[in-house]
Amino acid sequence: MTDTHSTGANCTDTTDVLIVGAGPTGLLLAGDLAAQQLSVTVIERRPPGTGNPTRAFAVHARTLELLDARGLADALIRTGTRMERMRLFGRASLDLTRLRTRFPFLLITPQYEVEHLLKARALKAGVDFRYGTELIGLSQSPASDTVTADLRGADGTRSTVEARYLTGTDGVHSAVRRSLGLPFPGESVIRSMVLADVRLTGTPPELLTVNGVGDAFAFIAPFGDGWYRVMGWHRTRQADDNDPVELDELREIARLALGTDYGMHDARWLSRFHSDERQVPAYRTGRVFLAGDAAHVHSPAGGQGMNTGLQDAANLSWKLAAVLRGQSADPEKLLDSYHAERHPVGSQVLRASGAIIRLAMAGTPWQRTVRAAVAHLLSAVRPASDKAIGRISGIGISYPAPKGSHPLTGTRAPALRLAEGHLLELLRDGAFVLITPPNTPGHTGPVPLVHAHWTDDRATTLLVRPDGYIAWAGTRPAPQTLDAALGR
């Protein structure tokens, strides 16, 4: 268990997987791979102990399921506050208690709480952390079964690491993406958003306070320790990111958007930023993968950024582990499925968050009429509301299934209580879970497998992937059919 600076000049280390970036996405990926007895090295440009200014506060239901499958959800829930309804545009109210999950709510907790739990898990599993180290280049060739990363320490020391695979989870300014020469097409959707961490004299009536009125938009979220993160935007005040910020500017925006600034004072941090909508065209380039903000970035509307990155990592980790452990019949096809499954999800999140922020910033009478109509639709029409909360929470996301597959194939496995325990608990070893009718004899396959049984007499057989999605399903399958599915 290590947590160190990189050392040594002109040395070459080897590892199964090199992860660039120690944010939530990289930490979850690292912990998953190390838990499968693979060697994992994580490099991070920041010095050890340096705080990561966070914009993420929302942990959605699907992410909580993934954390529960790693034994972390209960600890994280203790750090935050549950919110059972989401408000959009000040009018639409989405009832999260209708989600069919063990976690029918939005958890409000700072990103650093997520990082703390994921890093502790990764360290326990034996991940090698190297802080104060940056990627300055990488190379790979078709003839090689490794990727070589050139690194530089904070003191200028150069070193190299040879890895069987490399993943860039190093954010919107990804050095990995730049080293691959990949474009990051898109545009800025918000300019001159003002951020601050402040104390408040008055307490907001709701856990998340957000509203847009006229030309102003503001958002307030609690850290849980007396500090609040405040974001504000005004249509007519478009400044450069490097322009100075004063608390009075944010106070005025809050008063315009929310009717009050809640007596904000004692700002410990002030900044100005812009929010982009961008997505890399390929999540995989040979032995190199991109995940999280390195692959896609979008507006903060809906709080889906960190959640989407964590779900990227959960999708990729079991596939990399299967290939590295020689458990895949077709390694290239399996690794290609990461892009095939997650790139469409990233595109959908860009569209959804973009639509929310554009409606929130509606400036013309016509745009405000559309916003009012959408708010009414989401509040009054239950199928529309259910679809919205399913997409935002991640619960409603499915993956493409082969033609002729059972309708459940590619869908998220629901919250299942089985004879051997809850499905999420059975997934904690990172293995597939085979669910069959009672008294069905056990099966073995080329990958780790947990055999569980229904508590009733239903006839469906499910094969659930380590990330909680259904890989295959059948009704009273013949033994040879099930054997073939397990082989695939």
C-alpha angles and dihedrals in degrees: 000000000000139000106176150136116261113261139189133056125251092356127142121214126188130218138162094238130013114200119196111206131034100219123120095284094051093043094053092046092048094049093048094051095044090049086061090058094257123139111248131184122191121195122195127186093213119085116253114279094021112141119239110227101232132208095176121096104146124085110188129213097258091052090050088054090053091048091048089054085060096045093250107102098087093050091049093048089057090061096056149035128260120236115195098185131047121206123210125190090354091282114055113082119195116201106218093183087079091068112112097230142096086255108052094169145063114257114219109207133129119265091243090068089058091047092049093056095042093048093049089052092048093049091049090052091054104258114166109229119197113187126189088037127120135190112242099173146342137204137193134171133200090242094054128079092206141061118224119216123198111213137189126201126217089261092052095259112153124215140156134224125200113207133175088225135008129203126196112214092153101123138245093326092049115181088198092057091047092049089054090051092233120158121236102206123192142080144259112271098182127028128192099013108173120218132188142164107224147160118244128215092200126046117235112239093231132050092237114031114197134152144147123212124175107314097347133083127181139177131190126189130172126237088204095239100080095280124107133201111224126190125187138177133184123192096220097046106071108162133167118269090246095052114113119264126214125195090233089066091056092044091056093048091050092051091051095046102033103023091242140041091218089232095289114194145148096049109200093186134021129181145155124220144162127229122224135197107217139144131186112234095228127037090191130048110174107296094350126090134187125212139169119005090349087068102031138008129183144159118302091243110128093014093255103135103089091033093055091049093051090050089051089055094048090052094048101040100067092044093052090046092051092050095044091049093049094246099125123091090201110025097178094051091048093050092045088056089070091070092037092056104033103037092066089048091052090050091050092051091051091053095045098045090043092053092049095050094045091052091046090053094045108154107175128065090245092053091048090051089054090048092052090049092051091047090052092048093052092046099043107032111066099198090054091047093047092050091049095051091044091055097041094046094045091236092111097051116116134176129230115272129208116266112274094022124143110273091249094058111112095016126116111265107245125235098289128188107204134183090260095045139279116335094235090055091050089054093059094097091059092244134129115263119220112201117196139162117280118284093021110146118246124266133207130207143172092275132055108281136190113201114212134170138219116252090225137041099273113144102214120113118206131191107201121199121228089258092058099257123125111253095182139357136186142167114239092336120198113250092250091051091053091046090053091050091051090049091055 
